[in-house]
């Protein structure tokens, strides 16, 4: 984890511009940002797991990148329970009196984030004003995403789940019509073998819905991809939009 530099900004108009790329911070009132900003610092989070000690001591407000909350079964199989991008707050356990993350957190695409000491965040939360409201609203949407994703994994086909994951990931990354992710990594998040994801990708490519290389998937026909996804995609997208608007 490399520190980019301290994020304190004294001019409030500049402050709003600096922090608006994280939708959680963008929805806070000016006086709340003014109280919190002296404790802000910019950090980068490299691909890989966020250690429990980091998550216990700090909260993070991503401005770019992609994070997965991943569960592991007894046989070693992994399943993604939720996604997070620049709409999110990482470190919910801080507000739930939990010393460790509720769900292990893995950075899938490098993250640029604003870091805040967990104690400072908890002090602001206990004031019971806008920050607390935002935390509780995000927690509600996060729980909704976990339960909807669990339902999706249990009830829908791999092709539907693959399309749902690709659409939601691309929207969070906001980098055009592509996702820089290998099929092996996607397979691990969906809890299946790589060969199964390859078969789905080939079928969608033959239908001119996507194109792909070894480490990149491009959305060619977004409408077609949305039609191939299950209803969970629209449900989760609506929740995402609520946090960002």
WODATA-V442063 format. One record per pair of residues at least 24 apart in sequence whose C-alpha atoms are under 7 Angstrom apart, sorted by the first residue. I is the first residue (numbers start at 1). J is the second residue. D is the distance in whole Angstrom. If there is no record, write none. Layout:
i:j:d
I:J:D
I:J:D
This chain:
i:j:d
1:43:7
1:44:6
1:45:5
1:46:6
2:43:6
2:44:5
3:42:6
3:43:4
3:44:6
4:42:5
4:43:5
4:44:7
5:41:6
5:42:5
6:40:6
6:41:4
6:42:6
7:40:5
7:41:5
7:42:6
8:37:5
8:38:5
8:40:6
21:63:5
21:86:7
22:61:6
22:62:6
22:63:5
22:86:5
22:87:6
23:86:6
23:87:5
23:244:5
24:87:6
24:88:6
24:89:7
28:130:6
28:131:7
39:116:6
39:117:7
40:114:6
40:115:6
40:116:5
41:114:6
41:115:5
41:116:7
42:113:6
42:114:5
42:115:6
43:112:6
43:113:5
43:114:6
43:115:7
44:111:6
44:112:5
44:113:6
45:110:6
45:111:5
45:112:6
46:107:7
46:110:5
46:111:7
47:107:5
47:108:5
47:109:6
47:110:5
48:106:6
48:107:5
48:108:7
49:105:6
49:106:4
49:107:6
50:105:6
50:106:6
52:100:6
52:101:6
55:91:6
55:101:7
56:94:7
56:99:6
56:100:6
57:117:6
57:118:5
58:91:7
58:115:7
58:116:6
58:117:4
58:118:4
59:89:7
59:90:6
59:91:5
59:115:6
59:116:5
59:117:6
59:118:6
60:89:6
60:90:5
60:91:7
60:113:6
60:114:6
60:115:5
60:116:6
61:88:6
61:89:5
61:90:6
61:113:5
61:114:5
61:115:6
62:86:5
62:88:7
62:111:6
62:112:6
62:113:4
62:114:6
63:112:6
63:113:5
64:111:5
64:112:5
64:173:7
65:109:5
65:110:5
65:111:4
65:112:7
65:173:6
66:107:6
66:108:5
66:109:5
66:110:7
66:111:6
66:173:7
67:105:7
67:106:6
67:107:4
67:108:5
67:109:7
68:105:6
68:106:5
68:107:6
68:108:7
69:103:6
69:104:6
69:105:5
69:106:6
70:103:6
70:104:6
70:105:6
71:103:7
71:104:7
77:191:6
78:188:6
78:189:6
78:191:5
79:188:7
79:189:5
79:190:5
79:191:5
80:189:5
80:190:6
81:146:5
81:149:6
81:150:7
82:145:6
82:146:5
82:149:7
85:172:5
85:173:7
86:172:7
87:243:6
87:244:6
94:118:6
94:122:7
95:122:6
141:239:6
145:236:6
148:232:7
152:232:7
159:200:6
160:228:6
160:229:4
160:230:5
161:229:7
161:230:7
163:225:6
163:228:7
163:229:5
164:229:5
164:230:7
164:233:5
177:218:6
177:219:5
178:216:7
178:217:5
178:218:4
178:219:6
179:216:6
179:217:5
179:218:6
180:215:6
180:216:4
180:217:6
181:215:5
181:216:5
181:217:7
182:214:6
182:215:4
182:216:6
